[in-house]
Amino acid sequence: MTDEPDDEGSKGKAASAADAAEARKADEAKPAKASEAKAKAKTDDEDDNDDVVDEVPPTRKREALPEEEKAPAEGASELDMHAPLTYPDDGPISGTVRKIDNYVGMGEQIILVSILAFVVLTAATHALTDRFFHYHVPFKDDVIRAGTFAIAMLAGAFASHQMKHLSMDLISRRLSPRARLFLKVFLALFVIFIVALLIRSGFHNIENEKQFAAEDKLITRVRIAWLIPIGGFLIIFHTLLHAIIDVDYIVRRKTPPERMRSGH
């Protein structure tokens, strides 16, 4: 027997041991290579992002728009029926007359709110005192009667200022804007004539109510009757001012803005 088989077996064992060691080294090197690949990929992504960020231009600061460019956006409210009308075509006469009309209208609105509040408070006070204390406010009827009539007359004057009387636009809607101006002037003169007749009847009513002047009331019937000519004069005042404005526009060949209306 010789030693060759043993040598070959030992060589085979050594080769297998070497192969196993190389396999273990390869397995140990795989996680390291994977981590290196991830780190490299992350670095590449950051470089790409930096390139993208560098390519985006800086945000430009928005400057305020001039007043001329803001005007169309503000004019969008002109489609609203409740938006206040503006009158850029007012001349010196129509502008001054419109200011006077607005000042008087503001005073009427303050008086109307004050009278309404006084009437409501008086009625509420009477209801509470009568319910819990069985006490009747002595001037309750006078305040409610006179206040209601005053609100009716002053509200008519304020409606003339706002140009919000009841109307049926069956004819005016078929006319041109300039023709509607002439129609408004004609209707204003007709209203002044009718209200003048109302004022005249109001003075006759005052003379008739003087026979009750001796009544012991907080607000006498004569004072209530005076509300008819006062309200009538205010209606004529506002109507006349609006007619002057319309005539001024007709003379200057301008057309004022109109609020959209329908039969109501």
DOMARLUM-344336 format. One line per field, with one value per residue (C-alpha): residue in three letters; x, y, z. Coordinates in pm, 1 decimal. Layout:
aa	c(ALA  ...);
c1	c(X  ...);
c2	c(Y  ...);
c3	c(Z  ...);
END
This chain:
aa	c(MET  THR  ASP  GLU  PRO  ASP  ASP  GLU  GLY  SER  LYS  GLY  LYS  ALA  ALA  SER  ALA  ALA  ASP  ALA  ALA  GLU  ALA  ARG  LYS  ALA  ASP  GLU  ALA  LYS  PRO  ALA  LYS  ALA  SER  GLU  ALA  LYS  ALA  LYS  ALA  LYS  THR  ASP  ASP  GLU  ASP  ASP  ASN  ASP  ASP  VAL  VAL  ASP  GLU  VAL  PRO  PRO  THR  ARG  LYS  ARG  GLU  ALA  LEU  PRO  GLU  GLU  GLU  LYS  ALA  PRO  ALA  GLU  GLY  ALA  SER  GLU  LEU  ASP  MET  HIS  ALA  PRO  LEU  THR  TYR  PRO  ASP  ASP  GLY  PRO  ILE  SER  GLY  THR  VAL  ARG  LYS  ILE  ASP  ASN  TYR  VAL  GLY  MET  GLY  GLU  GLN  ILE  ILE  LEU  VAL  SER  ILE  LEU  ALA  PHE  VAL  VAL  LEU  THR  ALA  ALA  THR  HIS  ALA  LEU  THR  ASP  ARG  PHE  PHE  HIS  TYR  HIS  VAL  PRO  PHE  LYS  ASP  ASP  VAL  ILE  ARG  ALA  GLY  THR  PHE  ALA  ILE  ALA  MET  LEU  ALA  GLY  ALA  PHE  ALA  SER  HIS  GLN  MET  LYS  HIS  LEU  SER  MET  ASP  LEU  ILE  SER  ARG  ARG  LEU  SER  PRO  ARG  ALA  ARG  LEU  PHE  LEU  LYS  VAL  PHE  LEU  ALA  LEU  PHE  VAL  ILE  PHE  ILE  VAL  ALA  LEU  LEU  ILE  ARG  SER  GLY  PHE  HIS  ASN  ILE  GLU  ASN  GLU  LYS  GLN  PHE  ALA  ALA  GLU  ASP  LYS  LEU  ILE  THR  ARG  VAL  ARG  ILE  ALA  TRP  LEU  ILE  PRO  ILE  GLY  GLY  PHE  LEU  ILE  ILE  PHE  HIS  THR  LEU  LEU  HIS  ALA  ILE  ILE  ASP  VAL  ASP  TYR  ILE  VAL  ARG  ARG  LYS  THR  PRO  PRO  GLU  ARG  MET  ARG  SER  GLY  HIS);
c1	c(0.0  117.2  39.5  -99.0  -470.2  -421.7  -244.3  -523.0  -784.3  -598.9  -571.6  -944.8  -1019.6  -791.1  -959.8  -1305.2  -1194.6  -1056.5  -1379.7  -1585.4  -1366.5  -1404.5  -1783.9  -1790.7  -1586.8  -1821.0  -2125.8  -1964.3  -1879.3  -2238.3  -2388.0  -2095.2  -2140.1  -2516.3  -2463.2  -2205.0  -2452.6  -2727.0  -2497.1  -2388.0  -2749.9  -2842.5  -2552.0  -2657.3  -3016.8  -2896.4  -2681.6  -2981.6  -3199.2  -2935.8  -2932.3  -3312.6  -3309.2  -3043.3  -3251.7  -3566.9  -3550.7  -3612.7  -3971.8  -4033.8  -4187.8  -4536.7  -4569.9  -4886.6  -5115.3  -5170.8  -5507.3  -5592.7  -5570.5  -5777.1  -6071.6  -6219.0  -6218.1  -6398.5  -6646.3  -6760.4  -7004.9  -7199.9  -7391.3  -7528.1  -7872.5  -7804.4  -7460.1  -7435.6  -7434.9  -7145.6  -7184.7  -6852.6  -7028.0  -7172.5  -7104.2  -7058.6  -7433.8  -7549.0  -7267.2  -7356.3  -7730.0  -7668.9  -7463.1  -7742.6  -7992.9  -7774.3  -7728.0  -8100.8  -8164.7  -7919.8  -8101.4  -8435.5  -8296.2  -8172.0  -8510.7  -8694.7  -8484.3  -8524.3  -8904.6  -8930.8  -8716.8  -8924.7  -9251.5  -9123.4  -8982.6  -9305.3  -9518.5  -9283.1  -9271.7  -9650.1  -9683.7  -9438.3  -9573.0  -9931.4  -9844.2  -9639.0  -9743.7  -10090.9  -9980.2  -10089.6  -9854.7  -10078.4  -9923.0  -9889.2  -10174.3  -10056.3  -9700.4  -9803.5  -10059.7  -9836.9  -9522.9  -9686.0  -9813.4  -9475.5  -9297.5  -9538.7  -9481.3  -9105.7  -9064.7  -9235.1  -8984.3  -8693.6  -8820.4  -8822.0  -8460.5  -8368.4  -8588.5  -8746.1  -9114.6  -9330.7  -9313.4  -9426.9  -9168.3  -9402.5  -9319.0  -8978.6  -8803.5  -8888.1  -8729.8  -8368.4  -8170.1  -8189.4  -8564.3  -8601.9  -8439.6  -8707.8  -8974.5  -8828.7  -8840.2  -9201.6  -9299.9  -9116.3  -9322.4  -9639.2  -9543.2  -9474.5  -9819.1  -9995.3  -9802.0  -9879.4  -10247.9  -10179.3  -10007.0  -10300.6  -10542.3  -10305.5  -10336.8  -10714.8  -10690.7  -10485.0  -10759.2  -11019.2  -10817.1  -10777.9  -11119.3  -10965.7  -10671.3  -10810.5  -10768.0  -10523.5  -10287.4  -9913.8  -9925.4  -10228.5  -10418.4  -10302.4  -9938.2  -10012.6  -10187.8  -9876.1  -9694.5  -9884.8  -9737.9  -9396.3  -9375.8  -9516.4  -9257.4  -8976.9  -9110.9  -9124.2  -8773.1  -8617.5  -8817.7  -8717.1  -8348.7  -8358.6  -8529.3  -8252.4  -7990.7  -8171.9  -8201.2  -7829.9  -7750.8  -7982.6  -7813.2  -7466.7  -7582.4  -7478.6  -7659.0  -7642.8  -7605.7  -7935.5  -8015.6  -8177.8  -8547.1  -8849.5  -9218.0  -9254.9);
c2	c(0.0  357.5  704.5  853.6  805.5  970.9  1264.4  1307.2  1301.7  1560.5  1778.8  1747.2  1840.1  2143.4  2255.9  2224.4  2418.5  2693.1  2705.3  2732.7  3018.5  3203.0  3151.6  3293.8  3594.5  3648.0  3629.5  3876.4  4110.9  4118.8  4336.4  4573.2  4602.5  4652.9  4932.3  5092.5  5074.2  5233.0  5509.4  5572.7  5578.3  5821.7  6045.3  6036.9  6128.4  6420.9  6538.9  6514.6  6707.1  6972.7  7003.9  7036.5  7296.7  7489.7  7484.1  7636.9  8017.3  8221.2  8334.3  8684.9  8920.2  9032.2  9404.9  9591.6  9662.6  10026.7  10184.1  10180.8  9800.3  9760.1  9951.4  9664.8  9429.7  9686.7  9749.6  9386.7  9483.9  9692.3  9376.5  9363.3  9525.9  9629.9  9776.5  10156.3  10338.7  10561.7  10866.2  10943.0  11162.1  11406.2  11766.0  12054.4  12115.0  11754.5  11664.9  11947.2  11873.6  11503.7  11582.0  11798.2  11522.3  11265.8  11484.5  11540.1  11168.8  11075.7  11309.1  11151.7  10804.4  10900.3  11050.4  10745.1  10503.6  10719.3  10736.8  10364.5  10282.9  10516.7  10360.2  10005.4  10086.0  10256.0  9962.9  9709.5  9907.7  9930.0  9555.2  9465.9  9709.6  9607.5  9238.0  9244.6  9565.6  9632.9  9984.9  10148.6  10395.8  10703.9  10837.1  10498.1  10553.3  10903.4  10787.5  10486.4  10680.2  10981.0  10770.5  10541.1  10833.3  11009.8  10695.6  10667.6  11026.8  11034.5  10691.9  10826.8  11112.9  10875.1  10647.5  10952.5  11015.2  10651.4  10643.7  10318.5  10384.7  10107.8  10112.1  9922.7  9952.4  9854.0  10155.1  10279.7  9948.0  9985.0  10331.6  10426.3  10552.5  10912.0  10886.3  10750.8  11068.2  11280.5  11047.3  11079.8  11458.0  11448.8  11205.8  11419.4  11723.8  11515.6  11390.0  11745.7  11851.9  11563.2  11611.4  11985.8  11893.3  11663.3  11949.3  12175.5  11920.3  11882.3  12252.1  12222.2  11925.3  12132.5  12396.2  12129.2  11972.7  12302.3  12251.4  11966.7  12176.0  12184.2  11808.4  11707.7  11486.6  11452.2  11481.7  11675.2  11603.2  11934.8  11831.5  11500.9  11680.3  11890.4  11572.0  11575.3  11901.3  11825.9  11488.4  11637.3  11914.9  11659.8  11444.9  11750.4  11849.5  11515.1  11485.9  11835.7  11769.3  11449.1  11636.4  11899.1  11623.0  11461.8  11795.2  11856.6  11519.6  11592.9  11927.8  11771.9  11478.3  11222.3  10912.8  10838.3  10477.1  10304.5  10023.7  9726.5  9717.7  9515.1  9541.5  9508.7);
c3	c(0.0  -76.4  68.2  -257.0  -177.6  155.6  -9.4  -259.5  15.8  217.6  -90.7  -152.2  206.6  183.4  -139.1  9.0  316.5  91.7  -107.6  211.5  333.7  4.0  18.4  372.2  258.7  -34.6  196.0  434.8  147.0  10.8  293.3  270.5  -107.1  -65.0  190.1  -36.4  -329.3  -117.6  -1.7  -358.4  -480.9  -203.6  -295.3  -660.3  -565.6  -357.0  -643.3  -876.8  -632.5  -599.6  -975.6  -983.4  -706.5  -887.1  -1204.2  -1033.4  -1058.4  -742.9  -680.0  -806.1  -552.1  -659.2  -674.2  -579.7  -871.2  -959.1  -891.0  -1262.0  -1271.7  -953.1  -1095.1  -1303.0  -1002.5  -790.5  -1070.5  -1057.6  -780.4  -1030.6  -1122.2  -768.2  -749.7  -389.5  -452.1  -416.1  -747.7  -843.5  -1064.9  -1236.1  -1497.2  -1243.5  -1333.3  -1086.7  -1062.6  -1040.0  -797.8  -558.8  -577.5  -513.1  -201.5  -62.9  -134.7  42.5  352.2  389.1  331.0  607.9  847.4  756.6  815.4  1163.9  1254.6  1121.5  1327.1  1638.5  1604.9  1537.3  1842.6  2062.6  1947.6  2002.2  2347.7  2453.1  2342.5  2506.4  2832.0  2842.5  2781.4  3060.0  3319.1  3245.0  3272.7  3592.3  3773.5  3626.6  3533.7  3208.0  3040.4  2998.1  2675.2  2502.8  2254.2  2160.8  2095.1  1887.3  1681.8  1614.3  1568.7  1315.6  1109.8  1129.3  1010.4  716.6  600.3  657.4  497.1  185.6  177.0  232.7  -44.7  -273.2  -179.9  -251.7  -565.5  -446.6  -483.0  -621.1  -999.5  -1305.8  -1581.7  -1862.4  -2079.2  -1963.6  -2029.0  -2399.3  -2419.3  -2469.8  -2167.6  -2289.1  -2348.7  -1994.3  -1864.3  -2031.0  -1892.1  -1540.7  -1559.7  -1676.2  -1397.8  -1141.5  -1241.1  -1220.1  -871.4  -755.1  -874.7  -696.4  -371.8  -382.4  -377.9  -81.1  104.9  36.6  182.1  477.7  563.5  547.1  782.6  1026.7  1037.7  1104.8  1385.9  1571.8  1725.8  1927.2  2046.5  2399.9  2443.8  2714.0  2511.7  2490.0  2111.1  1992.0  1673.3  1526.8  1561.7  1397.4  1111.3  1054.4  948.8  617.3  483.0  635.3  462.8  140.7  131.9  181.4  -103.4  -332.0  -219.8  -314.0  -635.0  -744.0  -673.6  -880.3  -1163.1  -1157.8  -1181.2  -1474.9  -1657.1  -1602.2  -1761.8  -2052.8  -2117.7  -2103.0  -2318.7  -2058.4  -1933.7  -1560.1  -1440.5  -1368.4  -1129.2  -1297.8  -1208.8  -1296.4  -1222.8  -846.1);
END
